[in-house]
Amino acid sequence: MGVELACLTVFLLSLLPSFEGRYALVLGVFRGLNPILSMLAASAGVILLSIVLPYAFPKIDDLMVWMLRHGGRFRVKVASAYLKHVGRIRVKAKPYIGKYGIPGLIFFVALPLPSSGVWTGALIAYVLAMSRYKTMAVLLAGGLLSNFITLTFTLLGFGLPSPL
């Protein structure tokens, strides 16, 4: 695989929920891509998500409300499930954000664990009515920190398969 294609693959994977930049860059390194290039490609994905997601979630909510009003049985089920999920996230996240504030959300986004990250952080910020610009800053800081943490552990050899 050429360097350009490898970088594009890392970038595109970094846009996926749950996968995001932190895992995309590890895949790039494991596939032989220069760690710096892998970090840059994955970070480009974090930057794009940090800008787009704060604008996308209100539109998704509008679509779900429209589906509830104008949808058939399937659309109503999808919209209801989405809105119920958002409600659960709001209830679970509010006490933590209230207690730990912006640094707590940055830390949550930065944790390189499943179900944390830029997508979930954006949803939490949205359901808690955080301003778009604060959300962008939180997602950017947490996402880039997550990439840095993951790359550091990868380069130090944690979790690398044994060559034997």
C-alpha positions as CSV (number, residue, x, y, z in Angstrom):
1,M,0.0,0.0,0.0
2,G,1.4,3.4,-0.9
3,V,2.0,6.1,1.7
4,E,-0.8,8.3,0.3
5,L,-3.3,5.5,0.4
6,A,-2.2,4.5,3.9
7,C,-2.6,8.1,5.1
8,L,-6.1,8.3,3.5
9,T,-7.1,5.0,5.1
10,V,-6.0,6.3,8.6
11,F,-7.8,9.6,8.0
12,L,-11.1,7.9,6.9
13,L,-10.9,5.4,9.8
14,S,-10.4,8.2,12.2
15,L,-13.8,9.6,11.3
16,L,-15.7,6.5,12.3
17,P,-17.5,6.4,15.7
18,S,-15.7,4.1,18.2
19,F,-12.7,3.7,16.0
20,E,-11.6,7.3,15.8
21,G,-8.1,8.7,15.5
22,R,-6.6,6.8,18.4
23,Y,-7.2,3.4,16.9
24,A,-6.7,4.5,13.3
25,L,-3.2,5.7,14.0
26,V,-2.3,2.5,15.7
27,L,-3.5,0.6,12.6
28,G,-1.4,2.9,10.4
29,V,1.7,2.2,12.5
30,F,1.1,-1.6,12.5
31,R,0.7,-1.5,8.8
32,G,4.1,0.1,8.4
33,L,3.1,3.8,8.1
34,N,5.6,6.3,9.6
35,P,4.2,7.1,13.1
36,I,4.4,10.8,12.4
37,L,2.4,10.5,9.2
38,S,-0.1,8.2,11.0
39,M,-0.4,10.7,13.8
40,L,-1.0,13.6,11.3
41,A,-3.6,11.7,9.3
42,A,-5.5,10.6,12.5
43,S,-5.2,14.2,13.9
44,A,-6.7,15.6,10.7
45,G,-9.7,13.4,11.4
46,V,-10.0,14.6,14.9
47,I,-9.9,18.2,13.7
48,L,-12.6,17.6,11.1
49,L,-14.9,15.8,13.6
50,S,-14.3,18.6,16.2
51,I,-15.6,21.1,13.7
52,V,-18.4,19.1,12.1
53,L,-20.0,17.3,15.0
54,P,-21.1,20.3,17.1
55,Y,-23.1,21.4,14.0
56,A,-24.3,17.9,13.1
57,F,-26.0,16.8,16.3
58,P,-28.7,19.5,16.2
59,K,-29.5,18.5,12.6
60,I,-29.7,14.9,13.6
61,D,-32.1,15.8,16.4
62,D,-34.2,17.8,13.9
63,L,-34.3,14.8,11.6
64,M,-35.4,12.5,14.5
65,V,-38.2,14.8,15.5
66,W,-39.3,15.0,11.9
67,M,-39.2,11.2,11.7
68,L,-41.4,11.0,14.8
69,R,-44.0,13.3,13.3
70,H,-43.9,12.1,9.7
71,G,-42.5,8.7,9.7
72,G,-43.8,5.2,9.3
73,R,-43.5,2.6,11.9
74,F,-39.8,1.9,11.3
75,R,-38.8,5.6,11.3
76,V,-40.7,6.2,14.5
77,K,-38.9,3.2,16.2
78,V,-35.5,4.5,15.0
79,A,-36.2,8.1,16.2
80,S,-37.6,6.9,19.5
81,A,-34.6,4.7,20.2
82,Y,-32.2,7.6,19.3
83,L,-34.0,10.1,21.5
84,K,-34.2,7.6,24.4
85,H,-30.4,6.9,24.1
86,V,-29.7,10.7,24.1
87,G,-31.9,11.1,27.2
88,R,-29.9,8.3,29.0
89,I,-26.6,9.9,28.1
90,R,-27.9,13.3,29.4
91,V,-28.9,11.8,32.8
92,K,-25.6,9.9,33.2
93,A,-23.3,12.6,32.1
94,K,-24.8,15.7,33.8
95,P,-23.5,14.9,37.3
96,Y,-20.0,14.3,36.1
97,I,-19.7,17.4,33.9
98,G,-21.3,19.4,36.7
99,K,-18.7,18.1,39.1
100,Y,-15.6,18.1,36.9
101,G,-16.6,20.6,34.2
102,I,-14.7,21.1,31.0
103,P,-11.5,19.4,32.2
104,G,-13.6,16.3,33.0
105,L,-15.0,16.2,29.5
106,I,-11.6,16.7,28.0
107,F,-10.3,13.8,30.1
108,F,-13.3,11.6,29.1
109,V,-12.7,12.3,25.4
110,A,-8.9,11.6,25.8
111,L,-9.4,8.2,27.5
112,P,-8.4,5.7,24.8
113,L,-11.2,3.3,25.8
114,P,-14.3,2.1,24.0
115,S,-17.4,4.3,24.3
116,S,-15.3,7.4,25.1
117,G,-13.9,9.7,22.5
118,V,-14.8,12.5,20.1
119,W,-18.2,11.2,19.0
120,T,-19.5,10.5,22.5
121,G,-17.9,13.7,23.9
122,A,-19.7,15.6,21.2
123,L,-23.0,14.0,22.0
124,I,-22.5,14.7,25.7
125,A,-21.6,18.3,25.1
126,Y,-24.7,18.6,22.8
127,V,-27.2,17.1,25.3
128,L,-25.8,19.3,28.0
129,A,-26.2,22.4,25.8
130,M,-22.5,23.3,25.8
131,S,-21.7,26.1,23.3
132,R,-20.4,25.0,19.9
133,Y,-17.1,26.7,20.4
134,K,-16.5,25.2,23.8
135,T,-17.5,21.9,22.4
136,M,-15.0,22.3,19.5
137,A,-12.2,23.2,21.9
138,V,-13.0,20.2,24.2
139,L,-13.2,17.7,21.3
140,L,-10.0,19.0,19.8
141,A,-8.0,19.0,23.0
142,G,-9.3,15.6,24.1
143,G,-9.1,14.0,20.7
144,L,-5.5,15.1,20.1
145,L,-4.5,14.1,23.6
146,S,-6.0,10.7,23.0
147,N,-4.0,10.3,19.8
148,F,-0.8,11.3,21.6
149,I,-1.5,8.9,24.5
150,T,-2.2,6.0,22.1
151,L,0.8,6.7,19.9
152,T,3.1,6.9,22.9
153,F,1.9,3.5,24.2
154,T,2.2,2.0,20.8
155,L,5.7,3.3,20.3
156,L,6.7,2.1,23.7
157,G,5.6,-1.4,22.7
158,F,2.5,-1.8,24.9
159,G,0.1,-4.1,23.3
160,L,2.3,-4.9,20.3
161,P,2.2,-8.5,19.2
162,S,5.4,-10.5,19.9
163,P,7.5,-11.1,16.9
164,L,8.1,-14.7,18.0
